[in-house]
Amino acid sequence: MFAGSYINVKAPDSAGWLLTESSYTGITFGKPGPSKGETFAAYVKGINLPPTASPTEFEEVIRAGLRNDTSPERFDVQREASEAVWV
């Protein structure tokens, strides 16, 4: 469990994850990958969201924000996944 000033986040169920940053806007953690030069990273970010009319619209707002915040000059996205868990 990584404790932040705004939110606490549980790392994926595998060994080696290290907290790299924690602030009022989010938490970043990562670990080295099995291949040379490979790194896994996760960033949990707090954002202001506009009102949405449905769960599907809410999920699309999140995906659009992620696309807008991911610089193609900085990142070479190999695989992307998202999952909504409604509680």
Secondary structure, 3 states (H helix, E strand, C coil): CEECCCCEECCCCCCCCEEEEEECCEEEEEEECCCCCCEEEEEEECCCCCCCCCHHHHHHHHHHHHHHHCCCCCCCCCCCCCCCCCC
